[in-house]
C-alpha cells in the first residue's frame, strides 16, 4: 500500500476517513452524518466504524468515522492502530482504491499509529491465488493523508520501515515449504537487503561441517534441501561496541523427522521458521530506518525430514561447542538448531546480549494460548527490558522460571544432555537446554513464540494467517535500550 501526503485535501476524493476519540465527533460534520452515527450507536470505541454518504460541493462523498477509544487511555497507541485497521478491514476489498485520511487533531506519533494499523491490516498474501472473484481481491492501493501535523511525513518514514519488516516476516511465514526452504530463504533475504548497507554472511553445509556444527546439521541431514546459517549484520552504532544479537529458529518445514508428527495439521509446520522470519523482518525494519545500533541477526535454516539419512531417537550429536546431545525425540529439533547458532554468534560476534526467537514448544501454547509468548532469561534487567518493550509494542511476553531443579531433567546418562525432559515443564526444559550453550554469563533471553506467529482468525492488525509477531518487539527493544 502506498502512503502519500498532501498539504490540503485533494479534489476528487470519494472516500474520506476521520479518526474519532470516544465520545467526541469531529467538528463540522453534516447533521445527517452526525445523527446517523448516533442512531447506529457509534461512540468512537477503539476499532468501531461508521460510514455513510453526504453531499459536498455538488458531489456525493463517502465519509468513514473510525473509533480510537479514550484519548487518555494507556492503550492509546493500540486504539489508534485499531482505528486504522478498521478502515482497512472495511474497505480493502470494497472496490475503493484510495482513502483520504483527514489527520486533523492527530499528532505526528498518533498519525503513525493509525497508518501502521491501516497498512498492516490491509496486507494479504495472494500471490498463489489465481481464481479469485473481483469482489474478493484487494483493491485498496493508496492512502492520501491531508491536514497532517508538522513532522508527520518524516515520522512515517520510520513507521514505513517497521511496516516493511513486519510484512516481510509475514511473507516468509506465509510461503509454503516448496517455495521457502533454506537456500531460497537466503536468496529472498539477499534480494530484500540489496543496497541497504547490511553485511550478509551465509555458511553452507561444508563450512558448518568444518566448524563442527553437528547439532544443526543433524536436524537437516534427512532432507534433500541443504541447511544454511544466515547472519545479517548492521553497524549503525558506535564503532567497536559489541552488538545486540537476535537469533532465530528457521525450520522451514518440520515433519518431526523419524519421531514423525500426526498427519492432521502438519501443513501448519511451514511456519516453524517463524522465529527466523521474525529476525529477518526485524533486521529489515532496523536497517531500513538506519537504527543507531550495532545489531546482528542470525538464523539457523534447516528442513526436518524422515528419510534414510535422518537422525534416529537414541543418536548422539556433537555440537559446535563440543557438548554432546542424546537425541530422544527428533521432533525436539529447534533447540538443536539454536544450540549451534547461539554458540556461533558468541564466538564470531561476541555480542553484549542475545535474544532468541523460536516456535519451540507446543507446551507454550498449552500454557499461554495465543495471547502471549513465553519469556525465559538468565538476566533480570534484560527480562524487564523485553517485557516493557512487549507491553509498548503490543507483542506481549510472559516470563517463566529457569532453575537448576529443571536443569537436572535434561541430564543424560550417556551424553552431556538429552534433548527432551519428562512429561512436565516442556517449555522450561527446552529453555534450560538452550541456556547450556550461553557462554560467560552473557545476558540472554529466549522467547518461545509458538502460539503467536500464526492466527486462525483475524486480529487487531492482521488477517487470518501470519501475524508478523516479534518484529515490533525487537524494534522497540533496540529503540529503548540501545539507541
The 8 nearest C-alpha neighbors of each residue, nearest first, counted from 0:
[[1, 140, 141, 118, 2, 139, 142, 121],
 [0, 2, 141, 140, 142, 3, 143, 118],
 [3, 1, 142, 141, 143, 0, 4, 144],
 [2, 4, 143, 144, 142, 1, 5, 141],
 [5, 3, 144, 143, 145, 6, 2, 152],
 [4, 6, 145, 7, 144, 8, 143, 3],
 [7, 5, 145, 146, 4, 8, 147, 144],
 [8, 6, 145, 5, 146, 9, 144, 4],
 [7, 9, 145, 10, 5, 6, 146, 101],
 [10, 8, 7, 11, 12, 5, 145, 99],
 [11, 9, 12, 8, 13, 7, 99, 56],
 [10, 12, 13, 9, 58, 60, 14, 8],
 [11, 13, 14, 10, 99, 9, 15, 98],
 [14, 12, 60, 61, 11, 15, 59, 98],
 [15, 13, 61, 98, 12, 62, 99, 60],
 [16, 14, 99, 62, 100, 98, 63, 61],
 [15, 17, 63, 100, 62, 64, 101, 99],
 [18, 16, 64, 101, 19, 65, 63, 100],
 [19, 17, 65, 64, 66, 67, 16, 82],
 [18, 20, 66, 43, 65, 67, 24, 17],
 [21, 19, 67, 68, 43, 23, 69, 66],
 [20, 22, 43, 68, 69, 44, 42, 23],
 [21, 23, 42, 43, 20, 24, 69, 19],
 [24, 22, 20, 21, 19, 25, 43, 42],
 [23, 25, 19, 26, 22, 20, 33, 28],
 [26, 24, 28, 27, 23, 19, 17, 18],
 [27, 25, 28, 24, 23, 29, 33, 103],
 [26, 28, 29, 25, 30, 24, 33, 32],
 [29, 27, 26, 33, 30, 32, 25, 24],
 [28, 30, 32, 31, 33, 27, 53, 34],
 [29, 31, 33, 32, 34, 28, 35, 27],
 [32, 30, 34, 29, 33, 35, 53, 28],
 [31, 33, 35, 29, 30, 34, 36, 28],
 [34, 32, 30, 36, 35, 31, 28, 29],
 [35, 33, 37, 31, 36, 32, 30, 38],
 [34, 36, 32, 38, 37, 33, 31, 39],
 [37, 35, 39, 41, 33, 34, 38, 32],
 [36, 38, 34, 40, 39, 35, 41, 33],
 [37, 39, 35, 40, 36, 34, 41, 33],
 [38, 40, 36, 37, 41, 35, 49, 34],
 [41, 39, 37, 38, 42, 36, 35, 49],
 [40, 42, 36, 39, 37, 43, 49, 47],
 [43, 41, 22, 21, 44, 40, 66, 37],
 [66, 44, 42, 21, 20, 19, 68, 41],
 [43, 45, 68, 66, 47, 21, 42, 67],
 [44, 46, 68, 67, 66, 78, 47, 81],
 [45, 47, 81, 82, 66, 85, 44, 67],
 [48, 46, 66, 44, 45, 65, 43, 85],
 [49, 47, 65, 64, 66, 46, 85, 50],
 [48, 50, 64, 63, 36, 41, 65, 51],
 [51, 49, 63, 62, 64, 48, 61, 52],
 [50, 52, 62, 61, 63, 32, 53, 49],
 [51, 53, 61, 60, 62, 59, 54, 50],
 [54, 52, 60, 59, 55, 61, 51, 32],
 [55, 53, 59, 58, 60, 57, 56, 52],
 [54, 56, 58, 57, 59, 53, 60, 29],
 [57, 55, 58, 54, 59, 60, 53, 10],
 [56, 58, 55, 54, 59, 60, 53, 11],
 [59, 57, 55, 54, 56, 60, 53, 13],
 [58, 60, 54, 53, 55, 52, 61, 57],
 [61, 59, 13, 53, 52, 54, 14, 58],
 [60, 62, 52, 14, 51, 13, 15, 53],
 [63, 61, 15, 50, 51, 14, 16, 52],
 [62, 64, 50, 16, 49, 15, 17, 65],
 [63, 65, 17, 49, 48, 16, 18, 50],
 [66, 64, 48, 18, 82, 19, 47, 17],
 [43, 65, 67, 45, 19, 44, 47, 82],
 [68, 66, 45, 78, 79, 20, 82, 19],
 [69, 67, 45, 44, 21, 20, 78, 43],
 [68, 70, 72, 21, 71, 20, 67, 75],
 [71, 69, 72, 20, 75, 68, 21, 67],
 [70, 72, 69, 73, 75, 74, 68, 20],
 [73, 71, 74, 69, 75, 70, 68, 78],
 [72, 74, 75, 71, 76, 70, 69, 77],
 [75, 73, 72, 77, 76, 78, 69, 71],
 [74, 76, 78, 72, 73, 77, 79, 70],
 [77, 75, 79, 78, 74, 112, 80, 109],
 [76, 78, 80, 74, 79, 75, 81, 393],
 [79, 77, 67, 45, 75, 81, 76, 80],
 [80, 78, 67, 82, 113, 76, 81, 77],
 [79, 81, 116, 113, 77, 112, 83, 82],
 [80, 82, 46, 84, 78, 79, 83, 85],
 [83, 81, 46, 79, 65, 85, 67, 66],
 [82, 84, 117, 113, 116, 80, 86, 81],
 [83, 85, 117, 116, 81, 87, 120, 86],
 [86, 84, 88, 82, 83, 46, 87, 81],
 [87, 85, 89, 83, 84, 88, 90, 117],
 [88, 86, 84, 121, 91, 117, 90, 85],
 [87, 89, 85, 86, 90, 91, 84, 120],
 [90, 88, 86, 87, 85, 91, 93, 92],
 [89, 91, 93, 87, 92, 88, 86, 95],
 [90, 92, 139, 87, 137, 93, 138, 88],
 [93, 91, 137, 138, 90, 94, 136, 135],
 [92, 94, 90, 95, 91, 134, 138, 89],
 [93, 95, 138, 92, 96, 134, 139, 90],
 [96, 94, 93, 139, 97, 138, 90, 91],
 [95, 97, 139, 140, 138, 141, 94, 98],
 [98, 96, 141, 142, 95, 139, 140, 99],
 [99, 97, 142, 14, 15, 100, 143, 141],
 [98, 100, 15, 143, 142, 144, 14, 16],
 [99, 101, 144, 16, 15, 102, 143, 98],
 [100, 102, 145, 17, 103, 146, 16, 144],
 [103, 101, 147, 146, 105, 100, 145, 104],
 [104, 102, 146, 105, 101, 147, 148, 145],
 [103, 105, 102, 106, 148, 147, 146, 18],
 [106, 104, 109, 103, 102, 110, 107, 148],
 [105, 107, 109, 108, 148, 110, 104, 151],
 [106, 108, 151, 110, 109, 148, 150, 154],
 [109, 107, 111, 110, 106, 112, 154, 151],
 [110, 108, 106, 112, 111, 107, 105, 113],
 [109, 111, 113, 107, 112, 108, 105, 106],
 [110, 112, 114, 108, 109, 113, 155, 115],
 [113, 111, 80, 115, 109, 110, 114, 79],
 [114, 112, 83, 80, 79, 110, 116, 115],
 [115, 113, 117, 111, 116, 112, 118, 83],
 [114, 116, 112, 118, 117, 113, 111, 119],
 [117, 115, 80, 84, 83, 113, 119, 114],
 [118, 116, 83, 84, 114, 87, 115, 120],
 [117, 119, 115, 121, 116, 120, 114, 0],
 [120, 118, 116, 122, 121, 117, 460, 115],
 [119, 121, 460, 461, 84, 117, 122, 118],
 [120, 122, 87, 118, 119, 91, 117, 123],
 [123, 121, 119, 120, 118, 124, 166, 461],
 [122, 124, 125, 121, 462, 137, 120, 461],
 [125, 123, 126, 170, 122, 173, 127, 169],
 [124, 126, 128, 127, 123, 129, 136, 137],
 [127, 125, 128, 124, 129, 123, 174, 170],
 [126, 128, 125, 129, 124, 174, 130, 175],
 [129, 127, 125, 126, 130, 131, 124, 136],
 [128, 130, 131, 127, 126, 125, 132, 136],
 [131, 129, 128, 132, 133, 127, 135, 136],
 [132, 130, 129, 135, 133, 128, 136, 134],
 [133, 131, 135, 134, 130, 136, 129, 128],
 [132, 134, 135, 136, 131, 92, 94, 137],
 [133, 135, 132, 136, 92, 93, 94, 131],
 [136, 134, 132, 133, 92, 131, 137, 93],
 [137, 135, 133, 134, 92, 138, 131, 132],
 [136, 138, 92, 91, 139, 135, 121, 123],
 [137, 139, 96, 92, 94, 91, 95, 136],
 [140, 138, 96, 91, 95, 137, 97, 141],
 [139, 141, 0, 96, 138, 1, 97, 142],
 [142, 140, 1, 97, 0, 2, 139, 96],
 [141, 143, 98, 2, 97, 99, 3, 144],
 [142, 144, 99, 3, 4, 100, 2, 98],
 [143, 145, 4, 100, 99, 5, 3, 101],
 [144, 146, 5, 147, 101, 7, 8, 6],
 [145, 147, 102, 103, 101, 7, 6, 148],
 [148, 146, 102, 145, 151, 103, 149, 144],
 [147, 149, 151, 107, 106, 150, 146, 105],
 [150, 148, 151, 147, 107, 152, 106, 153],
 [149, 151, 153, 152, 107, 154, 148, 147],
 [152, 150, 107, 154, 149, 148, 153, 147],
 [151, 153, 155, 154, 150, 156, 4, 149],
 [152, 154, 156, 155, 150, 151, 157, 107],
 [155, 153, 151, 156, 152, 157, 150, 107],
 [154, 156, 158, 152, 157, 153, 111, 159],
 [157, 155, 159, 153, 158, 154, 160, 152],
 [158, 156, 160, 155, 159, 288, 154, 161],
 [159, 157, 155, 161, 156, 160, 111, 162],
 [158, 160, 162, 156, 157, 161, 155, 163],
 [161, 159, 284, 163, 157, 287, 158, 162],
 [160, 162, 284, 158, 164, 159, 163, 165],
 [161, 163, 159, 165, 164, 160, 166, 158],
 [164, 162, 166, 160, 161, 165, 167, 159],
 [163, 165, 280, 284, 167, 161, 283, 162],
 [164, 166, 467, 162, 168, 167, 163, 280],
 [165, 167, 169, 163, 168, 164, 162, 170],
 [168, 166, 170, 164, 169, 280, 165, 163],
 [167, 169, 280, 276, 165, 171, 467, 170],
 [170, 168, 166, 465, 467, 172, 167, 171],
 [169, 171, 167, 173, 168, 172, 166, 174],
 [172, 170, 168, 169, 173, 174, 276, 167],
 [171, 173, 169, 270, 170, 174, 273, 465],
 [174, 172, 170, 171, 169, 465, 175, 464],
 [173, 175, 171, 172, 179, 178, 170, 176],
 [176, 174, 178, 177, 269, 179, 173, 172],
 [175, 177, 179, 178, 269, 180, 252, 251],
 [176, 178, 175, 179, 180, 174, 252, 269],
 [179, 177, 176, 175, 174, 180, 183, 184],
 [180, 178, 176, 183, 184, 177, 174, 175],
 [179, 181, 251, 183, 184, 182, 176, 178],
 [182, 180, 300, 184, 183, 226, 227, 301],
 [181, 183, 185, 184, 180, 186, 227, 225],
 [182, 184, 186, 185, 180, 179, 181, 187],
 [185, 183, 181, 187, 186, 182, 179, 180],
 [184, 186, 188, 182, 183, 187, 189, 181],
 [187, 185, 183, 189, 188, 184, 190, 182],
 [186, 188, 190, 184, 189, 185, 183, 191],
 [187, 189, 191, 185, 190, 186, 192, 184],
 [190, 188, 186, 192, 187, 191, 193, 185],
 [189, 191, 187, 188, 193, 192, 186, 185],
 [190, 192, 188, 189, 193, 187, 283, 195],
 [193, 191, 189, 195, 190, 188, 194, 197],
 [194, 192, 190, 195, 191, 189, 196, 197],
 [193, 195, 196, 192, 197, 191, 190, 189],
 [196, 194, 192, 193, 197, 286, 287, 191],
 [197, 195, 194, 198, 233, 193, 192, 286],
 [196, 198, 233, 232, 195, 199, 231, 192],
 [197, 199, 232, 231, 233, 200, 196, 230],
 [200, 198, 231, 230, 197, 232, 201, 229],
 [199, 201, 230, 229, 231, 198, 202, 228],
 [202, 200, 229, 228, 230, 203, 199, 227],
 [201, 203, 228, 206, 227, 207, 229, 204],
 [204, 202, 227, 206, 205, 207, 201, 226],
 [203, 205, 207, 206, 208, 226, 227, 202],
 [204, 206, 208, 207, 203, 209, 202, 210],
 [205, 207, 209, 203, 204, 208, 202, 210],
 [206, 208, 210, 204, 209, 212, 205, 211],
 [209, 207, 211, 205, 210, 206, 212, 204],
 [208, 210, 206, 207, 211, 205, 212, 204],
 [211, 209, 207, 208, 212, 206, 319, 213],
 [210, 212, 319, 208, 209, 213, 207, 318],
 [213, 211, 319, 318, 207, 214, 210, 215],
 [212, 214, 318, 216, 317, 211, 217, 215],
 [213, 215, 318, 217, 335, 212, 216, 316],
 [216, 214, 336, 217, 218, 335, 213, 212],
 [217, 215, 213, 219, 218, 214, 220, 212],
 [216, 218, 214, 220, 215, 219, 213, 310],
 [219, 217, 216, 215, 303, 220, 332, 214],
 [220, 218, 301, 216, 302, 303, 217, 221],
 [219, 221, 217, 222, 309, 218, 216, 308],
 [309, 220, 222, 308, 304, 306, 219, 305],
 [223, 221, 304, 224, 220, 219, 302, 303],
 [222, 224, 225, 221, 220, 219, 304, 302],
 [225, 223, 222, 226, 302, 181, 180, 219],
 [224, 226, 223, 227, 204, 181, 219, 222],
 [225, 227, 301, 300, 181, 219, 204, 224],
 [228, 226, 300, 203, 202, 181, 229, 299],
 [227, 229, 299, 202, 201, 298, 300, 230],
 [228, 230, 201, 298, 297, 200, 227, 299],
 [229, 231, 297, 200, 296, 199, 232, 201],
 [232, 230, 199, 296, 295, 198, 297, 197],
 [233, 231, 295, 198, 197, 294, 230, 296],
 [234, 232, 197, 294, 293, 235, 295, 198],
 [235, 233, 293, 236, 292, 294, 232, 238],
 [234, 236, 291, 292, 293, 290, 233, 289],
 [292, 237, 235, 291, 293, 234, 238, 240],
 [236, 238, 240, 239, 235, 292, 293, 234],
 [239, 237, 240, 236, 234, 235, 293, 241],
 [238, 240, 237, 241, 236, 242, 293, 234],
 [241, 239, 238, 237, 242, 293, 236, 351],
 [240, 242, 350, 351, 239, 349, 243, 293],
 [243, 241, 293, 294, 350, 351, 244, 240],
 [242, 244, 294, 352, 350, 351, 353, 295],
 [245, 243, 353, 295, 296, 294, 350, 242],
 [244, 246, 296, 354, 355, 353, 297, 295],
 [247, 245, 355, 297, 298, 296, 356, 354],
 [248, 246, 275, 274, 298, 356, 355, 278],
 [247, 249, 275, 357, 274, 299, 272, 298],
 [250, 248, 272, 300, 275, 299, 251, 298],
 [251, 249, 272, 301, 271, 252, 302, 300],
 [250, 252, 272, 180, 302, 249, 269, 271],
 [253, 251, 269, 302, 268, 250, 176, 303],
 [252, 254, 303, 255, 268, 250, 302, 271],
 [253, 255, 256, 259, 304, 260, 303, 252],
 [254, 256, 330, 259, 260, 253, 258, 329],
 [255, 257, 305, 304, 259, 258, 254, 303],
 [256, 258, 305, 259, 311, 329, 255, 309],
 [259, 257, 256, 255, 329, 330, 328, 260],
 [260, 258, 255, 257, 256, 254, 261, 330],
 [259, 261, 255, 254, 262, 258, 265, 330],
 [262, 260, 263, 259, 265, 264, 254, 255],
 [261, 263, 265, 264, 260, 266, 259, 254],
 [264, 262, 265, 261, 266, 260, 267, 268],
 [263, 265, 266, 267, 262, 261, 268, 260],
 [264, 266, 267, 262, 268, 263, 261, 254],
 [267, 265, 268, 264, 269, 263, 262, 175],
 [268, 266, 265, 269, 264, 270, 271, 252],
 [267, 269, 270, 271, 266, 252, 253, 265],
 [268, 270, 252, 267, 176, 271, 251, 175],
 [271, 269, 268, 272, 172, 273, 267, 251],
 [270, 272, 268, 273, 250, 269, 358, 251],
 [271, 273, 249, 250, 251, 270, 275, 274],
 [274, 272, 276, 270, 271, 275, 172, 452],
 [275, 273, 357, 356, 247, 248, 277, 276],
 [274, 276, 247, 249, 248, 278, 272, 298],
 [275, 277, 273, 168, 279, 274, 278, 171],
 [278, 276, 274, 280, 275, 168, 279, 469],
 [277, 279, 281, 275, 280, 276, 247, 296],
 [280, 278, 276, 282, 277, 281, 275, 283],
 [281, 279, 164, 168, 283, 277, 167, 282],
 [282, 280, 470, 284, 278, 283, 279, 164],
 [281, 283, 285, 279, 284, 280, 286, 278],
 [284, 282, 280, 164, 286, 281, 285, 287],
 [285, 283, 164, 161, 160, 287, 281, 282],
 [286, 284, 282, 290, 287, 288, 283, 289],
 [285, 287, 289, 283, 288, 284, 282, 290],
 [288, 286, 284, 160, 285, 289, 283, 195],
 [287, 289, 285, 157, 286, 290, 160, 284],
 [290, 288, 286, 287, 285, 291, 235, 284],
 [289, 291, 285, 292, 288, 235, 286, 482],
 [292, 290, 235, 236, 482, 289, 293, 481],
 [236, 293, 291, 235, 290, 482, 294, 481],
 [292, 294, 234, 242, 236, 235, 233, 243],
 [295, 293, 243, 242, 233, 244, 232, 292],
 [294, 296, 232, 244, 231, 233, 245, 243],
 [295, 297, 245, 231, 230, 246, 244, 278],
 [296, 298, 230, 246, 229, 247, 245, 295],
 [299, 297, 247, 229, 275, 246, 228, 249],
 [298, 300, 228, 249, 248, 336, 340, 227],
 [299, 301, 249, 227, 181, 226, 250, 228],
 [302, 300, 226, 250, 219, 181, 251, 249],
 [301, 303, 252, 219, 251, 250, 222, 304],
 [304, 302, 253, 219, 256, 218, 254, 252],
 [303, 305, 256, 221, 222, 254, 306, 302],
 [306, 304, 256, 257, 309, 221, 307, 303],
 [305, 307, 221, 309, 308, 304, 222, 257],
 [308, 306, 309, 221, 305, 310, 257, 220],
 [307, 309, 221, 306, 220, 310, 305, 222],
 [221, 310, 308, 306, 305, 220, 307, 311],
 [309, 311, 217, 314, 308, 312, 218, 221],
 [312, 310, 314, 313, 257, 309, 329, 326],
 [313, 311, 327, 326, 328, 314, 329, 310],
 [312, 314, 326, 327, 311, 325, 315, 328],
 [313, 315, 326, 311, 312, 325, 310, 316],
 [316, 314, 325, 324, 326, 313, 323, 317],
 [317, 315, 324, 214, 323, 213, 318, 325],
 [318, 316, 323, 213, 322, 321, 214, 324],
 [317, 319, 214, 213, 321, 212, 320, 322],
 [318, 320, 212, 211, 321, 339, 210, 213],
 [319, 321, 318, 322, 342, 339, 436, 317],
 [322, 320, 318, 319, 317, 323, 211, 212],
 [321, 323, 320, 318, 317, 415, 324, 319],
 [324, 322, 317, 415, 414, 316, 318, 321],
 [325, 323, 416, 316, 417, 315, 414, 415],
 [324, 326, 417, 315, 414, 314, 313, 416],
 [327, 325, 313, 418, 312, 314, 328, 417],
 [328, 326, 312, 313, 325, 418, 419, 417],
 [327, 329, 330, 312, 326, 331, 258, 419],
 [328, 330, 331, 258, 256, 332, 255, 257],
 [329, 331, 255, 332, 328, 258, 256, 259],
 [332, 330, 329, 328, 333, 418, 334, 419],
 [333, 331, 335, 330, 334, 329, 218, 336],
 [334, 332, 336, 335, 359, 331, 248, 337],
 [333, 335, 337, 336, 332, 338, 433, 331],
 [336, 334, 332, 338, 214, 333, 337, 215],
 [337, 335, 215, 333, 334, 338, 339, 299],
 [336, 338, 340, 334, 339, 335, 341, 248],
 [339, 337, 335, 341, 336, 340, 334, 436],
 [338, 340, 342, 341, 337, 319, 212, 336],
 [339, 341, 337, 343, 342, 338, 299, 344],
 [342, 340, 338, 344, 339, 343, 337, 345],
 [341, 343, 339, 345, 340, 344, 436, 346],
 [344, 342, 340, 346, 345, 341, 347, 339],
 [343, 345, 347, 348, 341, 346, 342, 340],
 [346, 344, 349, 342, 343, 347, 348, 350],
 [345, 347, 343, 344, 349, 348, 342, 341],
 [346, 348, 344, 345, 343, 349, 342, 350],
 [347, 349, 344, 350, 345, 346, 242, 241],
 [350, 348, 345, 346, 347, 241, 351, 344],
 [351, 349, 242, 241, 352, 243, 348, 244],
 [350, 352, 241, 243, 242, 349, 441, 353],
 [353, 351, 442, 243, 350, 443, 441, 244],
 [354, 352, 443, 244, 245, 243, 444, 442],
 [353, 355, 444, 245, 443, 445, 246, 244],
 [354, 356, 246, 445, 245, 247, 446, 444],
 [357, 355, 274, 446, 247, 447, 445, 246],
 [356, 358, 274, 248, 359, 447, 448, 247],
 [359, 357, 449, 448, 447, 271, 274, 360],
 [358, 360, 357, 447, 333, 449, 361, 448],
 [361, 359, 362, 363, 426, 358, 449, 425],
 [360, 362, 363, 364, 365, 449, 359, 426],
 [361, 363, 365, 360, 364, 426, 425, 366],
 [362, 364, 366, 361, 365, 360, 426, 367],
 [363, 365, 368, 450, 367, 361, 366, 362],
 [366, 364, 362, 363, 368, 367, 361, 450],
 [365, 367, 363, 364, 368, 362, 373, 361],
 [368, 366, 364, 365, 371, 363, 369, 370],
 [369, 367, 364, 370, 365, 450, 366, 371],
 [368, 370, 450, 451, 371, 367, 364, 372],
 [369, 371, 368, 367, 372, 451, 395, 450],
 [372, 370, 395, 396, 367, 369, 397, 373],
 [371, 373, 448, 396, 447, 397, 395, 446],
 [372, 374, 447, 397, 446, 396, 398, 371],
 [375, 373, 398, 446, 397, 445, 399, 396],
 [376, 374, 445, 399, 444, 398, 400, 446],
 [377, 375, 444, 378, 443, 382, 445, 374],
 [376, 378, 443, 442, 444, 379, 375, 401],
 [379, 377, 376, 381, 442, 380, 382, 443],
 [380, 378, 382, 381, 383, 377, 376, 384],
 [381, 379, 383, 382, 378, 384, 385, 442],
 [380, 382, 384, 383, 378, 379, 385, 442],
 [381, 383, 379, 385, 380, 384, 376, 386],
 [384, 382, 386, 380, 381, 385, 379, 387],
 [385, 383, 381, 387, 382, 386, 388, 380],
 [384, 386, 388, 382, 387, 383, 389, 381],
 [385, 387, 389, 383, 388, 384, 396, 382],
 [388, 386, 390, 384, 389, 385, 383, 391],
 [389, 387, 385, 391, 476, 386, 390, 475],
 [390, 388, 395, 394, 386, 392, 387, 472],
 [389, 391, 387, 393, 388, 392, 395, 386],
 [392, 390, 388, 389, 393, 387, 475, 394],
 [391, 393, 389, 394, 390, 471, 472, 388],
 [392, 394, 390, 395, 389, 391, 77, 472],
 [395, 393, 389, 392, 472, 469, 468, 390],
 [394, 396, 389, 371, 393, 390, 372, 397],
 [397, 395, 372, 371, 373, 386, 389, 374],
 [398, 396, 373, 374, 371, 372, 399, 395],
 [397, 399, 374, 375, 373, 396, 400, 382],
 [398, 400, 375, 374, 373, 397, 401, 427],
 [401, 399, 375, 402, 398, 427, 376, 374],
 [400, 402, 431, 427, 375, 399, 405, 403],
 [403, 401, 404, 405, 406, 400, 431, 427],
 [402, 404, 406, 405, 407, 401, 431, 408],
 [405, 403, 402, 406, 407, 408, 401, 428],
 [406, 404, 403, 407, 408, 402, 428, 401],
 [407, 405, 403, 408, 404, 431, 409, 402],
 [406, 408, 410, 405, 409, 404, 403, 420],
 [409, 407, 420, 406, 405, 410, 421, 428],
 [408, 410, 420, 417, 407, 416, 406, 419],
 [409, 411, 416, 407, 408, 417, 415, 412],
 [412, 410, 416, 417, 414, 413, 415, 409],
 [411, 413, 414, 410, 415, 416, 417, 325],
 [412, 414, 411, 415, 325, 416, 315, 417],
 [415, 413, 411, 416, 323, 324, 325, 412],
 [414, 416, 323, 324, 411, 322, 410, 413],
 [417, 415, 411, 410, 324, 414, 409, 325],
 [416, 418, 325, 411, 409, 324, 419, 326],
 [417, 419, 326, 327, 325, 324, 331, 416],
 [420, 418, 417, 409, 327, 421, 331, 429],
 [421, 419, 409, 408, 428, 425, 422, 418],
 [420, 422, 423, 408, 419, 425, 424, 409],
 [421, 423, 425, 420, 424, 419, 362, 408],
 [422, 424, 425, 421, 420, 426, 428, 427],
 [425, 423, 427, 426, 428, 422, 362, 421],
 [426, 424, 428, 427, 423, 362, 429, 420],
 [425, 427, 429, 424, 428, 362, 360, 363],
 [428, 426, 430, 424, 429, 425, 431, 401],
 [427, 429, 431, 430, 425, 426, 420, 432],
 [430, 428, 432, 426, 427, 431, 425, 433],
 [429, 431, 427, 433, 432, 428, 434, 426],
 [432, 430, 428, 434, 429, 433, 406, 427],
 [431, 433, 429, 430, 434, 435, 428, 418],
 [434, 432, 430, 435, 431, 436, 338, 334],
 [433, 435, 431, 436, 437, 432, 430, 377],
 [434, 436, 433, 432, 437, 431, 438, 338],
 [437, 435, 434, 433, 338, 342, 438, 341],
 [438, 436, 434, 435, 441, 440, 439, 342],
 [437, 439, 440, 441, 436, 345, 342, 435],
 [440, 438, 441, 437, 442, 345, 436, 349],
 [439, 441, 438, 442, 437, 377, 443, 378],
 [440, 442, 439, 443, 438, 352, 437, 351],
 [443, 441, 352, 378, 440, 377, 353, 381],
 [444, 442, 353, 354, 376, 352, 377, 441],
 [443, 445, 376, 354, 375, 353, 355, 446],
 [444, 446, 355, 375, 354, 374, 376, 356],
 [447, 445, 374, 356, 373, 448, 355, 357],
 [446, 448, 373, 357, 358, 372, 359, 449],
 [447, 449, 372, 358, 451, 450, 357, 446],
 [450, 448, 358, 451, 447, 359, 360, 364],
 [451, 449, 369, 364, 448, 368, 452, 372],
 [450, 452, 448, 369, 449, 453, 468, 372],
 [453, 451, 466, 468, 465, 273, 450, 467],
 [454, 452, 465, 464, 466, 451, 455, 450],
 [455, 453, 464, 456, 463, 465, 466, 457],
 [454, 456, 463, 464, 453, 457, 462, 465],
 [455, 457, 463, 454, 458, 462, 464, 461],
 [458, 456, 462, 463, 461, 454, 459, 455],
 [459, 457, 461, 460, 462, 456, 463, 454],
 [458, 460, 81, 461, 84, 457, 120, 80],
 [461, 459, 120, 116, 84, 458, 119, 81],
 [462, 460, 120, 458, 457, 466, 459, 119],
 [461, 463, 457, 458, 464, 120, 456, 460],
 [462, 464, 457, 456, 455, 454, 461, 465],
 [463, 465, 454, 453, 462, 455, 466, 173],
 [466, 464, 453, 169, 452, 467, 173, 172],
 [465, 467, 468, 452, 453, 461, 169, 464],
 [468, 466, 165, 169, 168, 465, 452, 470],
 [467, 469, 466, 452, 470, 451, 394, 277],
 [470, 468, 472, 277, 471, 473, 394, 467],
 [471, 469, 281, 473, 472, 277, 468, 165],
 [470, 472, 474, 473, 469, 392, 475, 394],
 [471, 473, 469, 475, 470, 389, 474, 394],
 [474, 472, 476, 470, 475, 471, 477, 469],
 [473, 475, 471, 477, 476, 472, 470, 478],
 [474, 476, 478, 472, 477, 473, 388, 471],
 [475, 477, 473, 479, 388, 478, 474, 480],
 [476, 478, 481, 474, 475, 480, 479, 482],
 [479, 477, 482, 475, 476, 480, 481, 474],
 [478, 480, 476, 477, 475, 481, 482, 388],
 [481, 479, 477, 476, 478, 482, 384, 475],
 [480, 482, 477, 478, 479, 292, 476, 291],
 [481, 478, 291, 292, 480, 477, 479, 290]]
